[in-house]
Amino acid sequence: MAGGGTAEAMKVSDVFILVGISILVAGFVMHAWVDSEILTNEPGEAAVLEKSAILMKNDKLLIDLDVVSGDSISVTVYFDGEENQLIPKGDIDNLEYEYTAKEGGQHLVVIQVGASDGVVEGEVLINVQRSLMLDFMVYPLGALILAFGFYKKKEEKSAEPIDAELN
């Protein structure tokens, strides 16, 4: 410690509790953090957004397209030279697209939005819905490590010597 002080050694139970909580928080952040992309364009050109996603077989790619000004909209997914033109689900104000991967690998999503007045305003949210819940395995692992830390802490408390004054 700074200033020449001393500190107790960290107990094993505290380490397990810290690691368990860290894994649970990291898992929550991993699943909750989805950023949207802003569609922008140069005058006279269409707004183009390209994103790549690594999908396993039967994973779903959910694309939420919110366009304020735009005439022609095209959403295409490329995989192994194969082109898949997606058809929108939803209304004109809030377009939703869904793509299910037939094979695992890297998929390229290309979104093109053109406007007759030259200005495109919009936002795109791309989300991946996994068919296998492998990315949710962090929660039971974190909970197991946290429970073990609490168990060790309880065990350490019961093994501590009891200070008593005898008369």
C-alpha positions as a Markdown table, in Angstrom:
| # | Residue | x | y | z |
|---|---|---|---|---|
| 1 | Met | 0.0 | 0.0 | 0.0 |
| 2 | Ala | 1.0 | 3.6 | -0.5 |
| 3 | Gly | 2.5 | 5.3 | 2.5 |
| 4 | Gly | 4.1 | 2.1 | 4.0 |
| 5 | Gly | 0.8 | 0.5 | 5.2 |
| 6 | Thr | -0.1 | -3.1 | 4.9 |
| 7 | Ala | -3.2 | -4.9 | 3.7 |
| 8 | Glu | -4.6 | -8.3 | 4.3 |
| 9 | Ala | -4.1 | -10.9 | 1.6 |
| 10 | Met | -7.2 | -11.3 | -0.6 |
| 11 | Lys | -9.2 | -14.4 | 0.2 |
| 12 | Val | -10.0 | -17.0 | -2.3 |
| 13 | Ser | -13.8 | -16.5 | -1.7 |
| 14 | Asp | -13.5 | -12.8 | -2.6 |
| 15 | Val | -11.7 | -13.7 | -5.8 |
| 16 | Phe | -14.4 | -16.1 | -6.9 |
| 17 | Ile | -17.1 | -13.5 | -6.0 |
| 18 | Leu | -15.3 | -10.8 | -8.0 |
| 19 | Val | -14.8 | -13.1 | -11.0 |
| 20 | Gly | -18.4 | -14.4 | -10.9 |
| 21 | Ile | -19.9 | -10.9 | -10.8 |
| 22 | Ser | -17.5 | -9.7 | -13.6 |
| 23 | Ile | -18.6 | -12.6 | -15.9 |
| 24 | Leu | -22.3 | -11.8 | -15.2 |
| 25 | Val | -21.9 | -8.1 | -15.9 |
| 26 | Ala | -19.8 | -8.8 | -19.1 |
| 27 | Gly | -22.5 | -11.2 | -20.3 |
| 28 | Phe | -25.2 | -8.6 | -19.8 |
| 29 | Val | -23.2 | -5.9 | -21.6 |
| 30 | Met | -22.4 | -8.4 | -24.5 |
| 31 | His | -26.1 | -9.0 | -25.1 |
| 32 | Ala | -27.5 | -5.6 | -24.4 |
| 33 | Trp | -25.0 | -3.5 | -26.5 |
| 34 | Val | -26.4 | -3.1 | -30.0 |
| 35 | Asp | -25.5 | 0.1 | -31.9 |
| 36 | Ser | -27.5 | 1.5 | -34.7 |
| 37 | Glu | -25.9 | 2.9 | -37.8 |
| 38 | Ile | -26.8 | 6.3 | -39.3 |
| 39 | Leu | -27.3 | 6.3 | -43.1 |
| 40 | Thr | -25.5 | 9.1 | -44.8 |
| 41 | Asn | -24.8 | 9.9 | -48.5 |
| 42 | Glu | -23.0 | 12.3 | -50.8 |
| 43 | Pro | -25.3 | 14.6 | -52.8 |
| 44 | Gly | -26.5 | 12.8 | -56.0 |
| 45 | Glu | -25.5 | 9.3 | -54.7 |
| 46 | Ala | -27.3 | 6.6 | -52.8 |
| 47 | Ala | -26.5 | 5.9 | -49.2 |
| 48 | Val | -24.7 | 2.6 | -48.9 |
| 49 | Leu | -24.0 | 0.7 | -45.7 |
| 50 | Glu | -22.0 | -2.5 | -45.7 |
| 51 | Lys | -21.7 | -4.7 | -42.6 |
| 52 | Ser | -20.3 | -8.2 | -42.1 |
| 53 | Ala | -21.7 | -10.8 | -39.7 |
| 54 | Ile | -20.3 | -14.2 | -38.8 |
| 55 | Leu | -23.3 | -16.5 | -38.6 |
| 56 | Met | -23.8 | -20.2 | -37.8 |
| 57 | Lys | -26.3 | -22.4 | -39.5 |
| 58 | Asn | -29.9 | -21.3 | -38.8 |
| 59 | Asp | -28.9 | -18.0 | -37.2 |
| 60 | Lys | -31.2 | -15.1 | -38.0 |
| 61 | Leu | -30.1 | -11.7 | -39.1 |
| 62 | Leu | -32.7 | -9.1 | -38.1 |
| 63 | Ile | -32.5 | -5.7 | -39.8 |
| 64 | Asp | -34.6 | -2.8 | -38.7 |
| 65 | Leu | -34.5 | 0.1 | -41.2 |
| 66 | Asp | -36.0 | 3.4 | -40.2 |
| 67 | Val | -35.8 | 5.8 | -43.2 |
| 68 | Val | -37.1 | 9.3 | -43.0 |
| 69 | Ser | -36.3 | 10.3 | -46.5 |
| 70 | Gly | -35.6 | 7.7 | -49.2 |
| 71 | Asp | -37.2 | 6.4 | -52.3 |
| 72 | Ser | -35.5 | 3.2 | -53.4 |
| 73 | Ile | -34.5 | 0.7 | -50.7 |
| 74 | Ser | -32.5 | -2.4 | -51.4 |
| 75 | Val | -31.2 | -4.9 | -48.7 |
| 76 | Thr | -29.0 | -7.7 | -50.0 |
| 77 | Val | -27.1 | -10.4 | -48.1 |
| 78 | Tyr | -24.1 | -12.0 | -49.9 |
| 79 | Phe | -22.6 | -15.4 | -48.9 |
| 80 | Asp | -20.2 | -17.5 | -51.0 |
| 81 | Gly | -21.0 | -15.6 | -54.1 |
| 82 | Glu | -24.8 | -16.1 | -53.6 |
| 83 | Glu | -26.9 | -13.0 | -53.6 |
| 84 | Asn | -30.1 | -12.9 | -51.5 |
| 85 | Gln | -32.4 | -9.9 | -52.0 |
| 86 | Leu | -34.5 | -9.4 | -48.8 |
| 87 | Ile | -38.2 | -8.5 | -48.8 |
| 88 | Pro | -39.4 | -6.1 | -46.1 |
| 89 | Lys | -41.8 | -7.0 | -43.4 |
| 90 | Gly | -43.6 | -4.1 | -41.7 |
| 91 | Asp | -44.9 | -0.8 | -42.8 |
| 92 | Ile | -43.3 | 2.0 | -44.9 |
| 93 | Asp | -42.2 | 4.0 | -41.8 |
| 94 | Asn | -40.4 | 1.1 | -40.1 |
| 95 | Leu | -39.1 | -1.6 | -42.4 |
| 96 | Glu | -38.0 | -4.9 | -41.0 |
| 97 | Tyr | -35.9 | -7.5 | -42.8 |
| 98 | Glu | -35.1 | -11.1 | -41.7 |
| 99 | Tyr | -32.5 | -13.4 | -43.1 |
| 100 | Thr | -31.9 | -17.0 | -41.9 |
| 101 | Ala | -28.4 | -18.4 | -42.7 |
| 102 | Lys | -28.4 | -21.8 | -44.5 |
| 103 | Glu | -24.7 | -22.3 | -43.8 |
| 104 | Gly | -22.3 | -21.0 | -41.3 |
| 105 | Gly | -19.7 | -18.4 | -42.3 |
| 106 | Gln | -19.2 | -14.7 | -42.9 |
| 107 | His | -22.2 | -13.0 | -44.5 |
| 108 | Leu | -22.0 | -9.5 | -46.0 |
| 109 | Val | -25.0 | -7.2 | -45.6 |
| 110 | Val | -25.4 | -4.4 | -48.1 |
| 111 | Ile | -28.1 | -1.7 | -47.6 |
| 112 | Gln | -28.7 | 0.9 | -50.4 |
| 113 | Val | -31.1 | 3.7 | -50.0 |
| 114 | Gly | -31.6 | 6.3 | -52.8 |
| 115 | Ala | -33.5 | 9.5 | -52.6 |
| 116 | Ser | -34.9 | 11.7 | -55.5 |
| 117 | Asp | -34.1 | 14.9 | -53.6 |
| 118 | Gly | -30.5 | 13.7 | -53.0 |
| 119 | Val | -30.6 | 13.5 | -49.2 |
| 120 | Val | -31.1 | 10.3 | -47.3 |
| 121 | Glu | -31.9 | 10.4 | -43.6 |
| 122 | Gly | -32.2 | 7.1 | -41.8 |
| 123 | Glu | -31.0 | 4.7 | -39.2 |
| 124 | Val | -30.2 | 0.9 | -39.4 |
| 125 | Leu | -30.2 | -1.5 | -36.5 |
| 126 | Ile | -28.7 | -4.9 | -37.3 |
| 127 | Asn | -29.2 | -7.7 | -34.7 |
| 128 | Val | -28.2 | -11.4 | -34.7 |
| 129 | Gln | -30.5 | -14.0 | -33.2 |
| 130 | Arg | -28.5 | -17.2 | -32.5 |
| 131 | Ser | -30.1 | -20.6 | -33.1 |
| 132 | Leu | -27.8 | -22.2 | -30.5 |
| 133 | Met | -27.7 | -20.5 | -27.2 |
| 134 | Leu | -23.9 | -20.8 | -26.8 |
| 135 | Asp | -23.4 | -17.1 | -26.1 |
| 136 | Phe | -25.8 | -17.5 | -23.1 |
| 137 | Met | -23.5 | -20.0 | -21.4 |
| 138 | Val | -21.7 | -17.1 | -19.6 |
| 139 | Tyr | -24.7 | -16.6 | -17.3 |
| 140 | Pro | -24.7 | -20.1 | -15.7 |
| 141 | Leu | -20.9 | -20.1 | -15.6 |
| 142 | Gly | -20.9 | -16.7 | -13.8 |
| 143 | Ala | -23.6 | -17.8 | -11.4 |
| 144 | Leu | -21.8 | -21.0 | -10.6 |
| 145 | Ile | -18.6 | -19.2 | -9.8 |
| 146 | Leu | -20.4 | -16.6 | -7.8 |
| 147 | Ala | -22.3 | -19.3 | -5.8 |
| 148 | Phe | -19.0 | -21.1 | -5.1 |
| 149 | Gly | -17.5 | -17.8 | -3.9 |
| 150 | Phe | -20.3 | -17.4 | -1.4 |
| 151 | Tyr | -20.0 | -21.0 | -0.3 |
| 152 | Lys | -16.3 | -20.5 | 0.3 |
| 153 | Lys | -16.9 | -17.3 | 2.2 |
| 154 | Lys | -19.4 | -19.1 | 4.5 |
| 155 | Glu | -17.0 | -21.9 | 5.0 |
| 156 | Glu | -14.2 | -19.4 | 5.9 |
| 157 | Lys | -16.5 | -17.7 | 8.5 |
| 158 | Ser | -17.3 | -21.0 | 10.2 |
| 159 | Ala | -13.6 | -22.0 | 10.4 |
| 160 | Glu | -12.5 | -18.7 | 12.1 |
| 161 | Pro | -11.5 | -18.9 | 15.7 |
| 162 | Ile | -14.0 | -17.5 | 18.2 |
| 163 | Asp | -12.5 | -15.0 | 20.6 |
| 164 | Ala | -14.0 | -15.4 | 24.0 |
| 165 | Glu | -13.1 | -14.2 | 27.5 |
| 166 | Leu | -13.0 | -17.0 | 30.0 |
| 167 | Asn | -13.5 | -16.1 | 33.8 |
